[in-house]
Amino acid sequence: MDVKITVIDREGQSHLLEAPTDMALNLMEICKSYQLPVEGTCGGMALCASCHMYVLSGHDLPVPSEDEEDMLDQAFFVKKNSRLGCQLKINAQLDGLVVQLAPVGVDNALE
């Protein structure tokens, strides 16, 4: 089964992504497969916040892990709806999810 997820990029453009629920992927990996500007520098270990995004839809998501919360504490432009895409596992409950990519932090702008 595939789920449909809407990702709004940093220019405000909306992208409808289809993601398989049977491959143990996360949202960061799906965004990268569609060539959206999500770095995923740490490989999905919640160590870099380069896949920081805002959840815009009212989905009931799993509570962030302590590692995810610690990383978000160090990230730029954090809001109450901030999540790391690498920590959102693709499953049937994510069907219809809407997220927006967070602005790139000051340290990433120099790279």
C-alpha positions as CSV (number, residue, x, y, z in Angstrom):
1,M,0.0,0.0,0.0
2,D,1.2,3.5,-0.8
3,V,0.3,6.7,1.1
4,K,0.1,10.2,-0.3
5,I,2.0,12.9,1.5
6,T,2.1,16.6,0.5
7,V,5.5,18.4,1.0
8,I,5.7,22.1,0.6
9,D,9.2,23.2,-0.4
10,R,11.0,26.3,0.8
11,E,9.7,28.3,-2.2
12,G,6.1,27.4,-1.3
13,Q,5.6,24.9,-4.1
14,S,3.5,21.9,-3.2
15,H,4.6,18.3,-4.1
16,L,2.4,15.3,-3.8
17,L,4.6,12.3,-3.0
18,E,3.6,8.6,-3.0
19,A,5.4,6.5,-0.4
20,P,5.3,2.7,0.1
21,T,4.4,1.5,3.6
22,D,6.1,-1.8,3.2
23,M,9.8,-0.7,2.8
24,A,10.6,0.6,6.3
25,L,11.4,4.1,4.9
26,N,11.1,7.4,6.6
27,L,9.9,10.8,5.4
28,M,13.4,12.1,4.8
29,E,14.2,9.2,2.5
30,I,11.0,9.7,0.6
31,C,11.8,13.4,0.1
32,K,15.3,12.6,-1.1
33,S,13.9,10.0,-3.5
34,Y,11.8,12.8,-5.1
35,Q,14.9,15.0,-5.2
36,L,13.5,17.6,-2.8
37,P,16.1,19.7,-0.9
38,V,16.4,17.6,2.2
39,E,19.9,16.9,3.2
40,G,19.7,14.0,5.6
41,T,23.4,14.6,6.4
42,C,23.5,12.2,9.4
43,G,21.8,9.4,7.5
44,G,18.6,9.4,9.6
45,M,20.1,9.2,13.1
46,A,18.5,12.4,14.4
47,L,21.9,14.0,14.7
48,C,21.8,16.9,12.3
49,A,18.3,18.4,11.8
50,S,18.9,18.8,8.1
51,C,15.5,17.2,7.5
52,H,13.7,19.6,9.8
53,M,10.1,20.2,8.7
54,Y,6.8,21.5,10.0
55,V,3.7,19.2,10.3
56,L,0.8,21.3,8.9
57,S,-1.9,18.6,9.0
58,G,-3.7,17.4,12.2
59,H,-2.2,13.9,12.1
60,D,-1.7,12.1,15.4
61,L,2.0,11.3,15.2
62,P,4.2,9.3,17.6
63,V,5.7,11.5,20.3
64,P,9.2,12.6,19.4
65,S,12.0,10.5,20.9
66,E,14.4,12.1,23.4
67,D,17.1,12.2,20.6
68,E,14.8,14.0,18.3
69,E,13.8,16.5,20.9
70,D,17.5,17.1,21.8
71,M,18.3,17.7,18.1
72,L,15.3,20.1,17.7
73,D,16.5,22.1,20.7
74,Q,19.7,22.9,18.7
75,A,18.0,23.5,15.4
76,F,17.1,26.9,13.8
77,F,13.5,28.1,13.2
78,V,11.9,25.5,15.5
79,K,8.1,25.7,16.1
80,K,5.7,23.7,18.1
81,N,4.9,21.6,15.0
82,S,8.6,20.9,14.2
83,R,9.7,17.3,13.5
84,L,12.7,15.6,11.9
85,G,11.6,13.8,8.7
86,C,14.0,11.0,9.4
87,Q,12.1,10.1,12.6
88,L,8.7,9.9,10.8
89,K,8.4,6.3,9.6
90,I,6.2,5.8,6.6
91,N,3.0,3.9,7.6
92,A,-0.7,3.9,6.8
93,Q,-1.4,6.5,9.4
94,L,0.6,9.1,7.5
95,D,-1.8,9.0,4.5
96,G,-2.7,12.6,3.7
97,L,0.1,14.1,5.8
98,V,1.0,17.7,4.9
99,V,4.5,19.0,5.9
100,Q,6.6,22.1,5.0
101,L,10.3,22.1,4.8
102,A,11.9,24.3,7.4
103,P,14.2,27.1,6.3
104,V,17.9,26.2,6.1
105,G,19.8,27.2,9.2
106,V,22.6,29.8,9.3
107,D,25.3,27.2,9.5
108,N,24.0,25.2,6.5
109,A,23.9,28.4,4.4
110,L,27.7,28.6,4.4
111,E,28.1,25.1,2.8
